Amino acid sequence: MFWNKDKLFCDIHPACYAISRQKEICRRHIKNLRGKEIYAKTKQTEKLPVLVSSNNSHLIKRGKGIDMRLQENKAVNIELACRKIHGTILHPGETFSFWKAVGKTTKRKGYKDGRVLVRNKLRPGIGGGLCNLANTIHLLVLHSPLTVTEFHSHSDALAPDEGKRVPFSSGTSVDYNYIDYRCRNDTDQDIQLLVWCENGELHGELRSQKEFPFRYKLTEKDHHFHKEGEKYYRISKIYKLTIDKASGDVLDTCLVRDNHSEVMFDPSQIPSELIREY
């Protein structure tokens, strides 16, 4: 038997992948112990008075090639994780860590097989679907003065768009615990994170004690699809705008994603007018 030197250790066999993953989990535990971050731990049920940003999305996606069992399990997983996060208060200087809040997802805790993306392939996995929750949190943060301190991306084209295209409708990756999503409160006041499930929808809000002088907006430019070899890709540039509430002036424009995402759904569902030939 010959070992292909160009092949990564984690790609040799599923057991090798499990070993590599466990190594990364251990490395993150050590990094957390040595780090100087102050993690948000306070939770309160009473909402802070000022709404900073909000977002809601369908918990279950329907369409050609979508496994509804995994979608229903995803909804269960998201609701369990929401209970761990809902009401979190980020005091000034504190960091929110997705995995510090949620903890390890296990069958014993009620988590089910949902859809996970492993080395660019969709497959069932315990706790699958929590990337949807992380992405909702990321959208809330991008529409706020919070500072993103850790972000990992996966494909922004896991399923066809439902209705009008929403920039960053997906694309945030999390995997316990080394692929984390983190943000820090660099403002001078408390900010509260609320996430909950209701009537088949995932809801999220960021709230504060007093109003901030700025509002934030995402804008997407040059959005289209392109075939490269046998695969299709979603291509665009997504920017965060900081806008002065009093004057309406755009004070800052920051590129938050140079999008080049492999299409993970049936390409026949891509609107023909969005396919571009170079």
N, C-alpha and C positions, 0 to 999 in steps of 0.2 A: 504494500500500500504506500503510495507516494503522497506527501503533503504539499499542496499548492502554496508556495510561499507568499503569493499575492492575496491569499484568502485570510481574512481576519479570524482569530481564534474563536470568537463568538459565533462565527458562521459555519464552523466545522460540523457541529452536532448540537441538537437542542440542549444537551447536558452542558456543553461548553458555553452556550448562551446563558444558562442559569448560573454557572460559576462566575462568568463575567459580570452579570447583573448583581449578584451578591457582593462581589468585590466593590462595585461602585456604591452600593448601599452602605457598606462598612466605611468606605472612604468619606462619604457624606456625613456619617455619624461623627467621625473624628474631626472633620472640618467644622461641624456645628459646635463641638465641644471647645475647640480652639478659637472660634470666632468671637467677635466682640459685639455682634448684633444683639439688640434688646428686642425680644419678640413680643408681639401683642398677645396678651392673655386675658385681659378684662372683657367681659361680656355684659350687656344689659338689654333687657327686653324693651324698655321705654325708648322710643325713637328720639334722636336728636332733632331739633326743630327745623333745620334748613336742608332742603333737598339739593345735593350737588350734582348728581347724575343718576340716571335710571336706565334699565334695559329689561326687556322681556323677550322670550323666544319659546317656540314650541318644544316640548320635551321629546316628542316622538316624531321622527321624520318618516314619511311614507313615499314610496316610489318604486320604480322598477329595480329589482335586484337587492332591495333592502330587506334584511331579515327582521321581521317584526318581533320575534321573540327577544332578540338582542336589544331592540329598541325599547321594549317594555321593561327589560331588566335594567337598561340604562337609566330609565326614569326612577326605578327603585334606588339605584346606586346614588343618583344625584340627590334624591330626597334625604337619604341617610347622611350624606356629606354636608348638605345644607344645614342640618341640625347642629353640626359641630362648629359651623362658621357663623351662623346667624346672630347678629347683635354684637359682633366683635368691635371693640373700641381700639383705635390706633391713637395712642397718645403721641404728642410731638416727639420725634426721634425714634419711635418704635417701628419695627418691621413686621409686616404680615407675611407669614410663610404658609402656603397652601397645605403642605404636609405636616407642619407643626400643628396646624389646626385640625386637620382631618384624621391624621394617624394612619396606620397601616390598614388597608382594606382586606378583610378576610371573610370567609364563609360564616364563621362563628358570629361575626358582627352583623350578618344579614346581607352582605354584598353578594351579587350574582354575576354570572357571566354576561359581560357586555362587549361591545365592539372596541378593540384596541388596535393601535397601529404599531406594528413591530417591524423594524427595518423595512419600512415602506410597504408593508403588506397588512391588510385588515384580517383580523382573526379574533375569536372569542377569548376573553380573559376576565378573571375575577376583578370586579370594580371597574370594568370597562365603561366608557362614556363620561368619565369625570373631566376629560379634556373640554367637554361642552361647558361645564361649570367654571373651569379655569378661564375659558375664553370669555364668558360673561363677566367675570371679575375683571379681566384685562380690559374689556370695553368700558366698564365703569371707571377704572383707573385712568385710561386714556382720556376720558372726559372730566378729569379732575386735576388738581395740582399735586397729587401723589406722585412719587418718583418710582418708576419701575427699576428694580435692582437685579432681578433675574427673570429671564424670559427664554423659552425654548419654543421653536416653531415646528409644526408639521404641515402637511398639505392643507391649503385653504380651499380645496375642491374635493371634499369627502363625499358630498351629495349635491344634487342640483339646487340652485337658488330657489327659494320659495318666494315668489313675487319679486318685488324690486330688490336689486342687489344692495346688500349692506356691507360696507367695507369692514373687514375683520370679522365676518360672520362666523368664521372658524379659523383654526390655525394655531391655537395655543396648546402646547404639549406638556403633560405632566406624567410622571411615573415614579412611584414610591422608591425612595425618597430623594434620589439624586437628580431627578429632572423636576425641579421645583418651580413654582411661580411665586415671586416675592416683590413686594413694593414697600416703600418707606414713607412715613409721614414727616416731611421736611417743613411743614407749616407750623404756625404758632398756636394751633387749636386742635382739639380732639376731632377725629373723623370716624364715623361708624359705618361698618359694612353689614348690610342685610341681604340675605339670599334665601328664598323660599319657593316652594312649589304649590301651585294652586290651579285647579281646573285645567290640567294638562299643559300649563305654562310654567316656565322657569323665570322667576322675577328677581331682580337685583336692584339695590339702591346704595348709594353713598350719601351720608348725611353729615352735617357739621353743626357746630354751635352757633356760628354766625356766618353771614354771606361773604363769599370771596368776591374780589373786584373783577375777576375774569371768568369767561366761559370758554369751553373747548369744543372743537368740532373736528371730525375726521372727514377727509376728502380723498377721493381716489381718482387717479389720472391714468389715461391710456389703458383702460381695462379691456382685455380681449383674451382669446384662446389661440394657441398655436400648436400645430403638430410637429413633433420632433422625433424622427424615426417612426416607431410604431405607437408612440405615446402622445397624449395631448397635455398641455400645460396651461394653467391660468396665469396670466401675466398682467401686472399693474404696479403702480407706486402709490402707497398710502401715506398721507401726511396728517399730522396733528397741527391744528391751528389754535393759537391762543388769541382770544379776542377780548378787548376791553369792553366791559359791559356798558360803561357810561357813554363812550364815543362810537362803539361799533367797529373801531379800527382793529385790523389784524396786527398784533404785536410780534408774533413769531410763527414761523412755519418750519416744522421739523419732520423729516422723513422717518417714519416709524416702521415701514416694511417695504423692501424692494421685492415684490412678490413674484415667485417663479415656482408654482405649485403643480405637482403632478396630479392630473385628474384621476380620482379613485372611483368614479362612477361610470356608467355606460356612456361613452362619448356621443352616442346618438342623441342623448338628451341635451347636448350643448346647443343653444340657439345658433342657427347657421349664420345670423348676422354678426355674431361675436367671434367667429372664426376668421383669423387673418392669415393670409399667405405672405411670406416675406419675399 
